[in-house]
Amino acid sequence: MAKNIQSLERAAAMLRLLAGGERRLGLSDIASSLGLAKGTAHGILRTLQAEGFVEQDAASGRYQLGAELLRLGNSYLDVHELRARALVWTDDLARSSGESVHLGVLHQQGVLIVHHVFRPDDSRQVLEVGAMQPLHSTALGKVLSAYDPVAHSEAVEVEREPFTPRTVTALGDFEALLDMTRARGWAADVEETWEGVASVAAPIHDRRRMPVGAVAITGAVERVCSGGELRSELVAAVRDCARAVSRDLGAGRF
């Protein structure tokens, strides 16, 4: 029978300790509770902190669970609840806009499409659930990068591939796009990922007011844009859909 890895057992015990009882614990409390030497406990805490699973309060020096662990712990529920809550609203958005609607979440340095509503016409279409899209060029990816710190880190720390001549790859320009996204509450992709295709996306938040995904309208440039700009009614419709799903997830008004 394979032996358990002691360091992982200790790390798991430490996370369970931080998850229960007092919200924040000092190094001495953690070490004594687990029967560990302070040096050993500190080494494990530093590793967990580097991975985002534990955070240290700058003022008190005490430790608590980190945002990354909370995000991972809720990811399964978030994705499935997100999709369930979004079904009616995304159907309505596709019907009113006449375009395809995608629901995306952050996954493995990209955007995972977890729900896809076909354009409501008789044209041949391919279901894209399970497909991955890039963070830096798509409307969904820009929204996630603008609002989710983890997505932001993953988008800026890698080389941004130019898919078309319109793709923004320079870090300064990309950060400026994210600033604009946060300021106006939505992101655009006009032939930055695929020639002839445009999209607009808005963020979805959960009851903790954390970004858990994004919703987008995607279609041919000549239908989604007018006079070189995204049609304002489509931007408004996407934002309304995102707000509606967020409210259903308990986020309140945005």
Secondary structure, DSSP 8 states (H G I E B T S, - for coil): -----HHHHHHHHHHHHHHSSSS-B-HHHHHHHHT--HHHHHHHHHHHHHTTSEEE-TTT--EEE-HHHHHHHHHHHHHHHHHHHHHHHHHHHHHHH-SEEEEEEEETTEEEEEEEE--SSSS-----TT-EE-TTTSHHHHHHHHH-HHHHHHHHSS----SSTT---SHHHHHHHHHHHHHHT-EEEESSSSTTEEEEEEEEE-TTS-EEEEEEEEEEHHHHEETTEE-HHHHHHHHHHHHHHHHHTT----
